[in-house]
Amino acid sequence: MVPLYSDLSLQEAGQLTEELDSRGVKYDLSNGGTTILVPESQADQLLVNLAAQGIPNSGQIDYSFFSENVSWGDD
């Protein structure tokens, strides 16, 4: 599980978890419900799909997963 979003308001977390539930995506909450963790294999697709829907309205996307685990053309 990797962070999808962090520093969310409880309203935003509720909005996101409702959307994840409707998609059948398993998730965990941490930091008092302000951070949402999702399976690593789904994180990038979820970020794109949720952003396209304008979800959440604010909050911080946690890009640390990408900087630690994704190569940007260094093949």
PDB file of N, CA, C, O and CB in Angstrom:
ATOM      1  N   MET A   1       0.848  -1.179   0.000  1.00  0.00           N
ATOM      2  CA  MET A   1       0.000   0.000   0.000  1.00  0.00           C
ATOM      3  C   MET A   1       0.897   1.248   0.000  1.00  0.00           C
ATOM      4  O   MET A   1       1.890   1.323   0.724  1.00  0.00           O
ATOM      5  CB  MET A   1      -0.967  -0.005   1.233  1.00  0.00           C
ATOM      6  N   VAL A   2       0.518   2.206  -0.823  1.00  0.00           N
ATOM      7  CA  VAL A   2       1.268   3.463  -0.929  1.00  0.00           C
ATOM      8  C   VAL A   2       0.303   4.631  -0.755  1.00  0.00           C
ATOM      9  O   VAL A   2      -0.885   4.505  -1.049  1.00  0.00           O
ATOM     10  CB  VAL A   2       2.015   3.562  -2.302  1.00  0.00           C
ATOM     11  N   PRO A   3       0.815   5.778  -0.271  1.00  0.00           N
ATOM     12  CA  PRO A   3      -0.067   6.942  -0.125  1.00  0.00           C
ATOM     13  C   PRO A   3      -0.555   7.451  -1.477  1.00  0.00           C
ATOM     14  O   PRO A   3       0.229   7.641  -2.406  1.00  0.00           O
ATOM     15  CB  PRO A   3       0.656   8.064   0.618  1.00  0.00           C
ATOM     16  N   LEU A   4      -1.849   7.664  -1.568  1.00  0.00           N
ATOM     17  CA  LEU A   4      -2.439   8.267  -2.762  1.00  0.00           C
ATOM     18  C   LEU A   4      -2.584   9.762  -2.540  1.00  0.00           C
ATOM     19  O   LEU A   4      -2.180  10.562  -3.384  1.00  0.00           O
ATOM     20  CB  LEU A   4      -3.814   7.624  -3.098  1.00  0.00           C
ATOM     21  N   TYR A   5      -3.161  10.140  -1.405  1.00  0.00           N
ATOM     22  CA  TYR A   5      -3.316  11.536  -1.008  1.00  0.00           C
ATOM     23  C   TYR A   5      -2.996  11.657   0.468  1.00  0.00           C
ATOM     24  O   TYR A   5      -3.195  10.719   1.240  1.00  0.00           O
ATOM     25  CB  TYR A   5      -4.750  12.058  -1.310  1.00  0.00           C
ATOM     26  N   SER A   6      -2.496  12.826   0.851  1.00  0.00           N
ATOM     27  CA  SER A   6      -2.243  13.096   2.262  1.00  0.00           C
ATOM     28  C   SER A   6      -2.718  14.508   2.581  1.00  0.00           C
ATOM     29  O   SER A   6      -3.012  15.291   1.678  1.00  0.00           O
ATOM     30  CB  SER A   6      -0.732  12.924   2.608  1.00  0.00           C
ATOM     31  N   ASP A   7      -2.791  14.825   3.861  1.00  0.00           N
ATOM     32  CA  ASP A   7      -3.222  16.142   4.342  1.00  0.00           C
ATOM     33  C   ASP A   7      -4.615  16.503   3.847  1.00  0.00           C
ATOM     34  O   ASP A   7      -4.881  17.658   3.512  1.00  0.00           O
ATOM     35  CB  ASP A   7      -2.231  17.212   3.904  1.00  0.00           C
ATOM     36  N   LEU A   8      -5.497  15.525   3.803  1.00  0.00           N
ATOM     37  CA  LEU A   8      -6.876  15.764   3.379  1.00  0.00           C
ATOM     38  C   LEU A   8      -7.717  16.262   4.548  1.00  0.00           C
ATOM     39  O   LEU A   8      -7.424  15.957   5.704  1.00  0.00           O
ATOM     40  CB  LEU A   8      -7.490  14.485   2.789  1.00  0.00           C
ATOM     41  N   SER A   9      -8.750  17.018   4.250  1.00  0.00           N
ATOM     42  CA  SER A   9      -9.746  17.309   5.278  1.00  0.00           C
ATOM     43  C   SER A   9     -10.583  16.041   5.414  1.00  0.00           C
ATOM     44  O   SER A   9     -10.553  15.178   4.537  1.00  0.00           O
ATOM     45  CB  SER A   9     -10.642  18.582   4.910  1.00  0.00           C
ATOM     46  N   LEU A  10     -11.321  15.928   6.502  1.00  0.00           N
ATOM     47  CA  LEU A  10     -12.156  14.750   6.678  1.00  0.00           C
ATOM     48  C   LEU A  10     -13.244  14.686   5.607  1.00  0.00           C
ATOM     49  O   LEU A  10     -13.653  13.598   5.201  1.00  0.00           O
ATOM     50  CB  LEU A  10     -12.784  14.749   8.074  1.00  0.00           C
ATOM     51  N   GLN A  11     -13.706  15.834   5.154  1.00  0.00           N
ATOM     52  CA  GLN A  11     -14.704  15.882   4.083  1.00  0.00           C
ATOM     53  C   GLN A  11     -14.113  15.318   2.789  1.00  0.00           C
ATOM     54  O   GLN A  11     -14.762  14.526   2.105  1.00  0.00           O
ATOM     55  CB  GLN A  11     -15.202  17.337   3.862  1.00  0.00           C
ATOM     56  N   GLU A  12     -12.903  15.718   2.457  1.00  0.00           N
ATOM     57  CA  GLU A  12     -12.238  15.216   1.253  1.00  0.00           C
ATOM     58  C   GLU A  12     -11.972  13.726   1.363  1.00  0.00           C
ATOM     59  O   GLU A  12     -12.171  12.982   0.402  1.00  0.00           O
ATOM     60  CB  GLU A  12     -10.928  15.965   1.010  1.00  0.00           C
ATOM     61  N   ALA A  13     -11.519  13.286   2.540  1.00  0.00           N
ATOM     62  CA  ALA A  13     -11.268  11.864   2.749  1.00  0.00           C
ATOM     63  C   ALA A  13     -12.559  11.073   2.554  1.00  0.00           C
ATOM     64  O   ALA A  13     -12.550  10.004   1.943  1.00  0.00           O
ATOM     65  CB  ALA A  13     -10.686  11.611   4.159  1.00  0.00           C
ATOM     66  N   GLY A  14     -13.660  11.597   3.069  1.00  0.00           N
ATOM     67  CA  GLY A  14     -14.947  10.938   2.889  1.00  0.00           C
ATOM     68  C   GLY A  14     -15.339  10.860   1.423  1.00  0.00           C
ATOM     69  O   GLY A  14     -15.839   9.835   0.961  1.00  0.00           O
ATOM     70  N   GLN A  15     -15.112  11.944   0.692  1.00  0.00           N
ATOM     71  CA  GLN A  15     -15.421  11.985  -0.740  1.00  0.00           C
ATOM     72  C   GLN A  15     -14.581  10.940  -1.484  1.00  0.00           C
ATOM     73  O   GLN A  15     -15.098  10.209  -2.330  1.00  0.00           O
ATOM     74  CB  GLN A  15     -15.161  13.407  -1.319  1.00  0.00           C
ATOM     75  N   LEU A  16     -13.303  10.876  -1.167  1.00  0.00           N
ATOM     76  CA  LEU A  16     -12.419   9.927  -1.846  1.00  0.00           C
ATOM     77  C   LEU A  16     -12.746   8.484  -1.491  1.00  0.00           C
ATOM     78  O   LEU A  16     -12.782   7.624  -2.371  1.00  0.00           O
ATOM     79  CB  LEU A  16     -10.972  10.222  -1.499  1.00  0.00           C
ATOM     80  N   THR A  17     -12.984   8.208  -0.208  1.00  0.00           N
ATOM     81  CA  THR A  17     -13.272   6.826   0.171  1.00  0.00           C
ATOM     82  C   THR A  17     -14.596   6.366  -0.439  1.00  0.00           C
ATOM     83  O   THR A  17     -14.735   5.200  -0.808  1.00  0.00           O
ATOM     84  CB  THR A  17     -13.313   6.686   1.703  1.00  0.00           C
ATOM     85  N   GLU A  18     -15.549   7.257  -0.545  1.00  0.00           N
ATOM     86  CA  GLU A  18     -16.814   6.911  -1.204  1.00  0.00           C
ATOM     87  C   GLU A  18     -16.567   6.549  -2.669  1.00  0.00           C
ATOM     88  O   GLU A  18     -17.125   5.575  -3.174  1.00  0.00           O
ATOM     89  CB  GLU A  18     -17.822   8.087  -1.103  1.00  0.00           C
ATOM     90  N   GLU A  19     -15.737   7.327  -3.341  1.00  0.00           N
ATOM     91  CA  GLU A  19     -15.411   7.049  -4.742  1.00  0.00           C
ATOM     92  C   GLU A  19     -14.637   5.740  -4.871  1.00  0.00           C
ATOM     93  O   GLU A  19     -14.910   4.948  -5.773  1.00  0.00           O
ATOM     94  CB  GLU A  19     -14.597   8.206  -5.344  1.00  0.00           C
ATOM     95  N   LEU A  20     -13.672   5.507  -3.976  1.00  0.00           N
ATOM     96  CA  LEU A  20     -12.903   4.264  -4.023  1.00  0.00           C
ATOM     97  C   LEU A  20     -13.803   3.062  -3.756  1.00  0.00           C
ATOM     98  O   LEU A  20     -13.661   2.023  -4.402  1.00  0.00           O
ATOM     99  CB  LEU A  20     -11.752   4.304  -3.002  1.00  0.00           C
ATOM    100  N   ASP A  21     -14.733   3.199  -2.805  1.00  0.00           N
ATOM    101  CA  ASP A  21     -15.695   2.127  -2.532  1.00  0.00           C
ATOM    102  C   ASP A  21     -16.512   1.807  -3.779  1.00  0.00           C
ATOM    103  O   ASP A  21     -16.728   0.639  -4.105  1.00  0.00           O
ATOM    104  CB  ASP A  21     -16.630   2.521  -1.373  1.00  0.00           C
ATOM    105  N   SER A  22     -16.966   2.852  -4.476  1.00  0.00           N
ATOM    106  CA  SER A  22     -17.800   2.638  -5.662  1.00  0.00           C
ATOM    107  C   SER A  22     -17.017   1.952  -6.780  1.00  0.00           C
ATOM    108  O   SER A  22     -17.604   1.293  -7.638  1.00  0.00           O
ATOM    109  CB  SER A  22     -18.363   3.972  -6.161  1.00  0.00           C
ATOM    110  N   ARG A  23     -15.704   2.105  -6.771  1.00  0.00           N
ATOM    111  CA  ARG A  23     -14.848   1.468  -7.786  1.00  0.00           C
ATOM    112  C   ARG A  23     -14.350   0.097  -7.330  1.00  0.00           C
ATOM    113  O   ARG A  23     -13.700  -0.614  -8.096  1.00  0.00           O
ATOM    114  CB  ARG A  23     -13.651   2.370  -8.112  1.00  0.00           C
ATOM    115  N   GLY A  24     -14.651  -0.272  -6.095  1.00  0.00           N
ATOM    116  CA  GLY A  24     -14.187  -1.555  -5.571  1.00  0.00           C
ATOM    117  C   GLY A  24     -12.709  -1.577  -5.250  1.00  0.00           C
ATOM    118  O   GLY A  24     -12.093  -2.643  -5.247  1.00  0.00           O
ATOM    119  N   VAL A  25     -12.121  -0.407  -4.976  1.00  0.00           N
ATOM    120  CA  VAL A  25     -10.690  -0.304  -4.673  1.00  0.00           C
ATOM    121  C   VAL A  25     -10.488  -0.453  -3.167  1.00  0.00           C
ATOM    122  O   VAL A  25     -11.131   0.230  -2.371  1.00  0.00           O
ATOM    123  CB  VAL A  25     -10.104   1.055  -5.177  1.00  0.00           C
ATOM    124  N   LYS A  26      -9.590  -1.351  -2.793  1.00  0.00           N
ATOM    125  CA  LYS A  26      -9.257  -1.506  -1.378  1.00  0.00           C
ATOM    126  C   LYS A  26      -8.334  -0.366  -0.977  1.00  0.00           C
ATOM    127  O   LYS A  26      -7.469   0.043  -1.750  1.00  0.00           O
ATOM    128  CB  LYS A  26      -8.590  -2.893  -1.096  1.00  0.00           C
ATOM    129  N   TYR A  27      -8.521   0.142   0.230  1.00  0.00           N
ATOM    130  CA  TYR A  27      -7.696   1.246   0.717  1.00  0.00           C
ATOM    131  C   TYR A  27      -7.564   1.159   2.225  1.00  0.00           C
ATOM    132  O   TYR A  27      -8.338   0.467   2.886  1.00  0.00           O
ATOM    133  CB  TYR A  27      -8.294   2.607   0.305  1.00  0.00           C
ATOM    134  N   ASP A  28      -6.592   1.855   2.762  1.00  0.00           N
ATOM    135  CA  ASP A  28      -6.399   2.014   4.202  1.00  0.00           C
ATOM    136  C   ASP A  28      -6.324   3.499   4.481  1.00  0.00           C
ATOM    137  O   ASP A  28      -5.923   4.287   3.625  1.00  0.00           O
ATOM    138  CB  ASP A  28      -5.110   1.269   4.709  1.00  0.00           C
ATOM    139  N   LEU A  29      -6.716   3.875   5.690  1.00  0.00           N
ATOM    140  CA  LEU A  29      -6.600   5.258   6.145  1.00  0.00           C
ATOM    141  C   LEU A  29      -5.526   5.328   7.213  1.00  0.00           C
ATOM    142  O   LEU A  29      -5.372   4.396   8.002  1.00  0.00           O
ATOM    143  CB  LEU A  29      -7.956   5.793   6.685  1.00  0.00           C
ATOM    144  N   SER A  30      -4.783   6.423   7.245  1.00  0.00           N
ATOM    145  CA  SER A  30      -3.798   6.643   8.302  1.00  0.00           C
ATOM    146  C   SER A  30      -3.797   8.124   8.666  1.00  0.00           C
ATOM    147  O   SER A  30      -4.502   8.925   8.054  1.00  0.00           O
ATOM    148  CB  SER A  30      -2.374   6.174   7.855  1.00  0.00           C
ATOM    149  N   ASN A  31      -3.009   8.471   9.654  1.00  0.00           N
ATOM    150  CA  ASN A  31      -2.898   9.857  10.130  1.00  0.00           C
ATOM    151  C   ASN A  31      -4.260  10.452  10.470  1.00  0.00           C
ATOM    152  O   ASN A  31      -4.587  11.566  10.061  1.00  0.00           O
ATOM    153  CB  ASN A  31      -2.208  10.723   9.077  1.00  0.00           C
ATOM    154  N   GLY A  32      -5.045   9.690  11.224  1.00  0.00           N
ATOM    155  CA  GLY A  32      -6.344  10.194  11.651  1.00  0.00           C
ATOM    156  C   GLY A  32      -7.355  10.304  10.530  1.00  0.00           C
ATOM    157  O   GLY A  32      -8.325  11.055  10.640  1.00  0.00           O
ATOM    158  N   GLY A  33      -7.143   9.564   9.451  1.00  0.00           N
ATOM    159  CA  GLY A  33      -8.068   9.591   8.325  1.00  0.00           C
ATOM    160  C   GLY A  33      -7.722  10.621   7.275  1.00  0.00           C
ATOM    161  O   GLY A  33      -8.490  10.820   6.334  1.00  0.00           O
ATOM    162  N   THR A  34      -6.573  11.287   7.413  1.00  0.00           N
ATOM    163  CA  THR A  34      -6.210  12.337   6.460  1.00  0.00           C
ATOM    164  C   THR A  34      -5.287  11.848   5.340  1.00  0.00           C
ATOM    165  O   THR A  34      -4.990  12.598   4.410  1.00  0.00           O
ATOM    166  CB  THR A  34      -5.547  13.473   7.191  1.00  0.00           C
ATOM    167  N   THR A  35      -4.837  10.598   5.427  1.00  0.00           N
ATOM    168  CA  THR A  35      -4.013  10.002   4.381  1.00  0.00           C
ATOM    169  C   THR A  35      -4.703   8.738   3.897  1.00  0.00           C
ATOM    170  O   THR A  35      -5.155   7.923   4.701  1.00  0.00           O
ATOM    171  CB  THR A  35      -2.570   9.693   4.894  1.00  0.00           C
ATOM    172  N   ILE A  36      -4.786   8.575   2.571  1.00  0.00           N
ATOM    173  CA  ILE A  36      -5.396   7.393   1.975  1.00  0.00           C
ATOM    174  C   ILE A  36      -4.315   6.599   1.268  1.00  0.00           C
ATOM    175  O   ILE A  36      -3.587   7.122   0.424  1.00  0.00           O
ATOM    176  CB  ILE A  36      -6.538   7.777   0.991  1.00  0.00           C
ATOM    177  N   LEU A  37      -4.222   5.320   1.628  1.00  0.00           N
ATOM    178  CA  LEU A  37      -3.262   4.403   1.031  1.00  0.00           C
ATOM    179  C   LEU A  37      -4.008   3.434   0.125  1.00  0.00           C
ATOM    180  O   LEU A  37      -5.079   2.940   0.478  1.00  0.00           O
ATOM    181  CB  LEU A  37      -2.460   3.639   2.123  1.00  0.00           C
ATOM    182  N   VAL A  38      -3.443   3.169  -1.032  1.00  0.00           N
ATOM    183  CA  VAL A  38      -4.051   2.246  -2.001  1.00  0.00           C
ATOM    184  C   VAL A  38      -2.989   1.249  -2.463  1.00  0.00           C
ATOM    185  O   VAL A  38      -1.797   1.464  -2.245  1.00  0.00           O
ATOM    186  CB  VAL A  38      -4.656   3.023  -3.225  1.00  0.00           C
ATOM    187  N   PRO A  39      -3.421   0.155  -3.105  1.00  0.00           N
ATOM    188  CA  PRO A  39      -2.433  -0.785  -3.634  1.00  0.00           C
ATOM    189  C   PRO A  39      -1.496  -0.090  -4.628  1.00  0.00           C
ATOM    190  O   PRO A  39      -1.926   0.696  -5.473  1.00  0.00           O
ATOM    191  CB  PRO A  39      -3.138  -1.979  -4.312  1.00  0.00           C
ATOM    192  N   GLU A  40      -0.233  -0.398  -4.501  1.00  0.00           N
ATOM    193  CA  GLU A  40       0.789   0.247  -5.344  1.00  0.00           C
ATOM    194  C   GLU A  40       0.480   0.109  -6.827  1.00  0.00           C
ATOM    195  O   GLU A  40       0.716   1.038  -7.600  1.00  0.00           O
ATOM    196  CB  GLU A  40       2.163  -0.349  -5.055  1.00  0.00           C
ATOM    197  N   SER A  41      -0.044  -1.036  -7.228  1.00  0.00           N
ATOM    198  CA  SER A  41      -0.308  -1.281  -8.649  1.00  0.00           C
ATOM    199  C   SER A  41      -1.424  -0.405  -9.210  1.00  0.00           C
ATOM    200  O   SER A  41      -1.549  -0.279 -10.428  1.00  0.00           O
ATOM    201  CB  SER A  41      -0.660  -2.732  -8.858  1.00  0.00           C
ATOM    202  N   GLN A  42      -2.239   0.204  -8.343  1.00  0.00           N
ATOM    203  CA  GLN A  42      -3.359   1.025  -8.805  1.00  0.00           C
ATOM    204  C   GLN A  42      -3.138   2.522  -8.603  1.00  0.00           C
ATOM    205  O   GLN A  42      -3.939   3.329  -9.076  1.00  0.00           O
ATOM    206  CB  GLN A  42      -4.615   0.610  -8.094  1.00  0.00           C
ATOM    207  N   ALA A  43      -2.072   2.904  -7.914  1.00  0.00           N
ATOM    208  CA  ALA A  43      -1.891   4.299  -7.501  1.00  0.00           C
ATOM    209  C   ALA A  43      -1.843   5.274  -8.668  1.00  0.00           C
ATOM    210  O   ALA A  43      -2.547   6.284  -8.647  1.00  0.00           O
ATOM    211  CB  ALA A  43      -0.631   4.428  -6.700  1.00  0.00           C
ATOM    212  N   ASP A  44      -1.043   5.005  -9.670  1.00  0.00           N
ATOM    213  CA  ASP A  44      -0.898   5.980 -10.757  1.00  0.00           C
ATOM    214  C   ASP A  44      -2.184   6.138 -11.558  1.00  0.00           C
ATOM    215  O   ASP A  44      -2.552   7.258 -11.914  1.00  0.00           O
ATOM    216  CB  ASP A  44       0.235   5.566 -11.686  1.00  0.00           C
ATOM    217  N   GLN A  45      -2.868   5.042 -11.844  1.00  0.00           N
ATOM    218  CA  GLN A  45      -4.120   5.125 -12.605  1.00  0.00           C
ATOM    219  C   GLN A  45      -5.191   5.859 -11.799  1.00  0.00           C
ATOM    220  O   GLN A  45      -5.955   6.645 -12.360  1.00  0.00           O
ATOM    221  CB  GLN A  45      -4.617   3.712 -12.987  1.00  0.00           C
ATOM    222  N   LEU A  46      -5.253   5.613 -10.498  1.00  0.00           N
ATOM    223  CA  LEU A  46      -6.228   6.303  -9.657  1.00  0.00           C
ATOM    224  C   LEU A  46      -5.963   7.806  -9.614  1.00  0.00           C
ATOM    225  O   LEU A  46      -6.900   8.602  -9.677  1.00  0.00           O
ATOM    226  CB  LEU A  46      -6.206   5.728  -8.241  1.00  0.00           C
ATOM    227  N   LEU A  47      -4.703   8.196  -9.508  1.00  0.00           N
ATOM    228  CA  LEU A  47      -4.376   9.625  -9.493  1.00  0.00           C
ATOM    229  C   LEU A  47      -4.898  10.314 -10.748  1.00  0.00           C
ATOM    230  O   LEU A  47      -5.490  11.391 -10.673  1.00  0.00           O
ATOM    231  CB  LEU A  47      -2.858   9.829  -9.372  1.00  0.00           C
ATOM    232  N   VAL A  48      -4.679   9.697 -11.884  1.00  0.00           N
ATOM    233  CA  VAL A  48      -5.109  10.279 -13.159  1.00  0.00           C
ATOM    234  C   VAL A  48      -6.631  10.327 -13.243  1.00  0.00           C
ATOM    235  O   VAL A  48      -7.205  11.362 -13.579  1.00  0.00           O
ATOM    236  CB  VAL A  48      -4.536   9.475 -14.342  1.00  0.00           C
ATOM    237  N   ASN A  49      -7.281   9.207 -12.939  1.00  0.00           N
ATOM    238  CA  ASN A  49      -8.738   9.138 -13.041  1.00  0.00           C
ATOM    239  C   ASN A  49      -9.432  10.085 -12.072  1.00  0.00           C
ATOM    240  O   ASN A  49     -10.394  10.759 -12.443  1.00  0.00           O
ATOM    241  CB  ASN A  49      -9.209   7.723 -12.792  1.00  0.00           C
ATOM    242  N   LEU A  50      -8.954  10.141 -10.840  1.00  0.00           N
ATOM    243  CA  LEU A  50      -9.576  11.019  -9.850  1.00  0.00           C
ATOM    244  C   LEU A  50      -9.332  12.486 -10.197  1.00  0.00           C
ATOM    245  O   LEU A  50     -10.225  13.318 -10.039  1.00  0.00           O
ATOM    246  CB  LEU A  50      -9.036  10.710  -8.444  1.00  0.00           C
ATOM    247  N   ALA A  51      -8.138  12.804 -10.666  1.00  0.00           N
ATOM    248  CA  ALA A  51      -7.843  14.183 -11.060  1.00  0.00           C
ATOM    249  C   ALA A  51      -8.748  14.619 -12.207  1.00  0.00           C
ATOM    250  O   ALA A  51      -9.191  15.767 -12.249  1.00  0.00           O
ATOM    251  CB  ALA A  51      -6.365  14.326 -11.466  1.00  0.00           C
ATOM    252  N   ALA A  52      -9.022  13.712 -13.133  1.00  0.00           N
ATOM    253  CA  ALA A  52      -9.895  14.030 -14.256  1.00  0.00           C
ATOM    254  C   ALA A  52     -11.308  14.359 -13.793  1.00  0.00           C
ATOM    255  O   ALA A  52     -12.029  15.111 -14.449  1.00  0.00           O
ATOM    256  CB  ALA A  52      -9.928  12.871 -15.239  1.00  0.00           C
ATOM    257  N   GLN A  53     -11.696  13.790 -12.659  1.00  0.00           N
ATOM    258  CA  GLN A  53     -13.011  14.055 -12.085  1.00  0.00           C
ATOM    259  C   GLN A  53     -12.998  15.254 -11.133  1.00  0.00           C
ATOM    260  O   GLN A  53     -14.048  15.666 -10.640  1.00  0.00           O
ATOM    261  CB  GLN A  53     -13.511  12.823 -11.352  1.00  0.00           C
ATOM    262  N   GLY A  54     -11.818  15.812 -10.876  1.00  0.00           N
ATOM    263  CA  GLY A  54     -11.721  16.933  -9.946  1.00  0.00           C
ATOM    264  C   GLY A  54     -11.805  16.510  -8.499  1.00  0.00           C
ATOM    265  O   GLY A  54     -12.210  17.295  -7.642  1.00  0.00           O
ATOM    266  N   ILE A  55     -11.428  15.277  -8.216  1.00  0.00           N
ATOM    267  CA  ILE A  55     -11.469  14.740  -6.853  1.00  0.00           C
ATOM    268  C   ILE A  55     -10.044  14.554  -6.373  1.00  0.00           C
ATOM    269  O   ILE A  55      -9.252  13.971  -7.114  1.00  0.00           O
ATOM    270  CB  ILE A  55     -12.261  13.392  -6.788  1.00  0.00           C
ATOM    271  N   PRO A  56      -9.660  15.001  -5.200  1.00  0.00           N
ATOM    272  CA  PRO A  56     -10.415  15.856  -4.293  1.00  0.00           C
ATOM    273  C   PRO A  56     -10.279  17.314  -4.709  1.00  0.00           C
ATOM    274  O   PRO A  56      -9.536  17.649  -5.631  1.00  0.00           O
ATOM    275  CB  PRO A  56      -9.940  15.665  -2.845  1.00  0.00           C
ATOM    276  N   ASN A  57     -11.001  18.159  -4.020  1.00  0.00           N
ATOM    277  CA  ASN A  57     -10.954  19.589  -4.324  1.00  0.00           C
ATOM    278  C   ASN A  57      -9.642  20.216  -3.878  1.00  0.00           C
ATOM    279  O   ASN A  57      -9.197  21.199  -4.470  1.00  0.00           O
ATOM    280  CB  ASN A  57     -12.119  20.307  -3.662  1.00  0.00           C
ATOM    281  N   SER A  58      -9.026  19.673  -2.859  1.00  0.00           N
ATOM    282  CA  SER A  58      -7.709  20.132  -2.402  1.00  0.00           C
ATOM    283  C   SER A  58      -6.991  18.942  -1.796  1.00  0.00           C
ATOM    284  O   SER A  58      -7.268  17.801  -2.167  1.00  0.00           O
ATOM    285  CB  SER A  58      -7.828  21.309  -1.365  1.00  0.00           C
ATOM    286  N   GLY A  59      -6.081  19.182  -0.877  1.00  0.00           N
ATOM    287  CA  GLY A  59      -5.275  18.085  -0.345  1.00  0.00           C
ATOM    288  C   GLY A  59      -3.983  18.011  -1.122  1.00  0.00           C
ATOM    289  O   GLY A  59      -3.804  18.706  -2.122  1.00  0.00           O
ATOM    290  N   GLN A  60      -3.095  17.179  -0.665  1.00  0.00           N
ATOM    291  CA  GLN A  60      -1.788  17.074  -1.286  1.00  0.00           C
ATOM    292  C   GLN A  60      -1.621  15.688  -1.883  1.00  0.00           C
ATOM    293  O   GLN A  60      -1.868  14.683  -1.218  1.00  0.00           O
ATOM    294  CB  GLN A  60      -0.672  17.368  -0.270  1.00  0.00           C
ATOM    295  N   ILE A  61      -1.202  15.638  -3.133  1.00  0.00           N
ATOM    296  CA  ILE A  61      -0.859  14.367  -3.750  1.00  0.00           C
ATOM    297  C   ILE A  61       0.510  13.983  -3.232  1.00  0.00           C
ATOM    298  O   ILE A  61       1.426  14.805  -3.224  1.00  0.00           O
ATOM    299  CB  ILE A  61      -0.882  14.449  -5.317  1.00  0.00           C
ATOM    300  N   ASP A  62       0.658  12.741  -2.797  1.00  0.00           N
ATOM    301  CA  ASP A  62       1.937  12.275  -2.282  1.00  0.00           C
ATOM    302  C   ASP A  62       2.741  11.688  -3.432  1.00  0.00           C
ATOM    303  O   ASP A  62       2.497  10.557  -3.851  1.00  0.00           O
ATOM    304  CB  ASP A  62       1.740  11.230  -1.149  1.00  0.00           C
ATOM    305  N   TYR A  63       3.699  12.452  -3.941  1.00  0.00           N
ATOM    306  CA  TYR A  63       4.507  12.027  -5.077  1.00  0.00           C
ATOM    307  C   TYR A  63       5.736  11.214  -4.656  1.00  0.00           C
ATOM    308  O   TYR A  63       6.510  10.798  -5.517  1.00  0.00           O
ATOM    309  CB  TYR A  63       4.943  13.236  -5.872  1.00  0.00           C
ATOM    310  N   SER A  64       5.933  10.979  -3.360  1.00  0.00           N
ATOM    311  CA  SER A  64       7.130  10.276  -2.916  1.00  0.00           C
ATOM    312  C   SER A  64       7.210   8.879  -3.511  1.00  0.00           C
ATOM    313  O   SER A  64       8.307   8.390  -3.782  1.00  0.00           O
ATOM    314  CB  SER A  64       7.161  10.198  -1.400  1.00  0.00           C
ATOM    315  N   PHE A  65       6.075   8.227  -3.719  1.00  0.00           N
ATOM    316  CA  PHE A  65       6.069   6.910  -4.339  1.00  0.00           C
ATOM    317  C   PHE A  65       6.755   6.963  -5.695  1.00  0.00           C
ATOM    318  O   PHE A  65       7.569   6.096  -6.017  1.00  0.00           O
ATOM    319  CB  PHE A  65       4.636   6.386  -4.484  1.00  0.00           C
ATOM    320  N   PHE A  66       6.431   7.972  -6.487  1.00  0.00           N
ATOM    321  CA  PHE A  66       6.986   8.080  -7.828  1.00  0.00           C
ATOM    322  C   PHE A  66       8.484   8.373  -7.790  1.00  0.00           C
ATOM    323  O   PHE A  66       9.251   7.784  -8.552  1.00  0.00           O
ATOM    324  CB  PHE A  66       6.260   9.166  -8.610  1.00  0.00           C
ATOM    325  N   SER A  67       8.901   9.271  -6.914  1.00  0.00           N
ATOM    326  CA  SER A  67      10.320   9.618  -6.873  1.00  0.00           C
ATOM    327  C   SER A  67      11.163   8.450  -6.379  1.00  0.00           C
ATOM    328  O   SER A  67      12.338   8.346  -6.731  1.00  0.00           O
ATOM    329  CB  SER A  67      10.542  10.835  -5.981  1.00  0.00           C
ATOM    330  N   GLU A  68      10.583   7.574  -5.571  1.00  0.00           N
ATOM    331  CA  GLU A  68      11.337   6.447  -5.032  1.00  0.00           C
ATOM    332  C   GLU A  68      11.260   5.210  -5.913  1.00  0.00           C
ATOM    333  O   GLU A  68      12.162   4.373  -5.874  1.00  0.00           O
ATOM    334  CB  GLU A  68      10.841   6.112  -3.656  1.00  0.00           C
ATOM    335  N   ASN A  69      10.192   5.076  -6.714  1.00  0.00           N
ATOM    336  CA  ASN A  69       9.950   3.806  -7.385  1.00  0.00           C
ATOM    337  C   ASN A  69       9.824   3.872  -8.896  1.00  0.00           C
ATOM    338  O   ASN A  69       9.690   2.833  -9.543  1.00  0.00           O
ATOM    339  CB  ASN A  69       8.736   3.214  -6.848  1.00  0.00           C
ATOM    340  N   VAL A  70       9.863   5.041  -9.465  1.00  0.00           N
ATOM    341  CA  VAL A  70       9.651   5.150 -10.905  1.00  0.00           C
ATOM    342  C   VAL A  70      10.876   5.741 -11.557  1.00  0.00           C
ATOM    343  O   VAL A  70      11.435   6.733 -11.088  1.00  0.00           O
ATOM    344  CB  VAL A  70       8.414   6.001 -11.220  1.00  0.00           C
ATOM    345  N   SER A  71      11.283   5.124 -12.634  1.00  0.00           N
ATOM    346  CA  SER A  71      12.404   5.631 -13.407  1.00  0.00           C
ATOM    347  C   SER A  71      11.856   6.518 -14.508  1.00  0.00           C
ATOM    348  O   SER A  71      10.890   6.144 -15.173  1.00  0.00           O
ATOM    349  CB  SER A  71      13.263   4.473 -13.991  1.00  0.00           C
ATOM    350  N   TRP A  72      12.441   7.666 -14.712  1.00  0.00           N
ATOM    351  CA  TRP A  72      11.990   8.613 -15.740  1.00  0.00           C
ATOM    352  C   TRP A  72      12.921   8.560 -16.926  1.00  0.00           C
ATOM    353  O   TRP A  72      13.611   9.536 -17.219  1.00  0.00           O
ATOM    354  CB  TRP A  72      11.917  10.049 -15.182  1.00  0.00           C
ATOM    355  N   GLY A  73      12.951   7.422 -17.619  1.00  0.00           N
ATOM    356  CA  GLY A  73      13.755   7.296 -18.820  1.00  0.00           C
ATOM    357  C   GLY A  73      15.205   6.957 -18.574  1.00  0.00           C
ATOM    358  O   GLY A  73      16.053   7.192 -19.435  1.00  0.00           O
ATOM    359  N   ASP A  74      15.500   6.413 -17.419  1.00  0.00           N
ATOM    360  CA  ASP A  74      16.885   6.053 -17.101  1.00  0.00           C
ATOM    361  C   ASP A  74      17.148   4.595 -17.438  1.00  0.00           C
ATOM    362  O   ASP A  74      17.771   3.886 -16.648  1.00  0.00           O
ATOM    363  CB  ASP A  74      17.190   6.316 -15.618  1.00  0.00           C
ATOM    364  N   ASP A  75      16.690   4.139 -18.582  1.00  0.00           N
ATOM    365  CA  ASP A  75      16.863   2.730 -18.957  1.00  0.00           C
ATOM    366  C   ASP A  75      18.262   2.467 -19.438  1.00  0.00           C
ATOM    367  O   ASP A  75      18.589   1.335 -19.796  1.00  0.00           O
ATOM    368  CB  ASP A  75      15.867   2.329 -20.033  1.00  0.00           C
TER     369      ASP A  75
END
